[in-house]
Amino acid sequence: MQQIKDQQLVKNFSYINGSWHSSASNIEVTNPATGEIIAKVSNAGIEETQLAVQAAKNAFKAWSAKSANERAKLMRNWFDLMMAHQDDLGRILTLEQGKPLAEAKGEIAYGAAFLEWFSEEAKRVYGDTIPAPSQDKRIVVIKQPIGVVAAITPWNFPNAMIARKAAAALAAGCTFVVRPATQTPLSALAMAELAERAGIPAGVFNVVVGDDARGIGEVLTQHPDIAKFTFTGSTAVGKSLISQCATTVKKVSMELGGNAPFIVFDDADIDAAVAGAMVSKYRNAGQTCVCTNRIFVQSGVLAKFTEKFVTAVKALQVGNGVDEGVTIGPMISASAVADVAKLVDDSIAAGAKVVLGGKQGQGENFYQPTILTDVTNTMPIAFNEIFGPVSPIIAFDNEDEVLAMANATEFGLAAYFYARDIGRIWRVAEGLEYGMVGINEGLISNAAAPFGGVKQSGNGREGSKYGLDDYLEIKYLCMGGLDK
């Protein structure tokens, strides 16, 4: 932490109503690459969460009353500050989360892009006039901010997952309370410091750090003053949170688990497919919700693809994310490593073969980049979300077969495929039951595109012009008596 140039970005307290709140106990934040305790953050609880909700409620009237242009200027200030401090924010992120420094800086730019995008999109919240059924009436539709928004965000993208939600909420005129993952609270608190410097008013953006997941979660999902709840995380937890939100009939948006297929057809550019698979699979050590989970390769190019893919994976440099040349860092915890190892071992017992890796790395939080072959779509490694640096390769013969295998999951977040035949591209793109499809592209997320899934991968969209709708209510105005 001593290498952070602006030490004011390193905060140890929750940020509520424009102030930093201490607590009696602390949460230890650990560098997953070294096991070193890098910070201790005050452990907030139910009381602090309720204070944050009240602050957001109190701030809502003034914030929503600001013109879209006023909100846009403040959000643009926040974007500029995040980019000006990209190096420090990236280092904080790497130290608490583990991803390589270059990748962490990329996340900062990605997260900031949502502040920039929605600062501009705030000016484009348009309504409608609708032809009335009679001459004495006029029908007008307006859009208004939904109110106080609560969020729970994960550890794998501790900056971007908050920015993507908060940017849309604030642009719409909503106020915001977030509980970040306790493994990675420092990135959220640094964002709060910059929000304050940008001029975001007290109570508009609040960060509550606490390890009472159940208690804090119940406040954020059941508090009557919260109008909208948004969550990124596992499907199992998401289902529970949706159930809790039902008690007050909150609007919810959920970005949940995935089981992304990556399909390589025999007419694909194999070198491009290998490059796409690398960025889709091994970014953040495979710990992304849109990460490739199953690689399907058509039989005619199976040997060629596998050979080139193995060569590319061997070139990955595993280590501490702050070290020069490291391209893949640790996993978030030893328990995460154990979960991946079990999936690999169970699949080996079912007949899969290890071509590369398959073992724990140089520390308890590291797992070697791994490739498995002779995998079937019914093995544990195929039907479970891996969330680690493991690539199972599954052979297929024809288009209908691979579509059936790719869709044989309750998840539907992201999918990828490589092909050149234009007819096949349209058939497969339309046939994949996923909210997002990368075609000859392994990196699909950006601020201008709608991010979200179908089936049990969630609901709602983040980013793009569609992302603003999740934070707005449609109000219908019927004006009568206009014929006199």
Helices and strands as residue ranges (DSSP letters): G 7-9, E 14-16, E 19-21, E 26-30, E 37-42, H 46-65, H 68-84, H 86-97, H 101-121, G 122-124, E 128-130, E 138-145, E 148-152, H 160-172, E 175-179, H 185-198, E 205-207, H 213-222, E 226-232, H 235-245, G 246-248, E 251-255, E 260-264, H 270-282, G 283-286, E 292-298, G 299-301, H 302-314, H 334-349, E 353-356, E 370-373, H 380-383, E 390-396, H 399-406, E 414-418, H 422-431, E 436-439, G 455-457, E 458-459, H 464-467, G 469-471, E 472-479
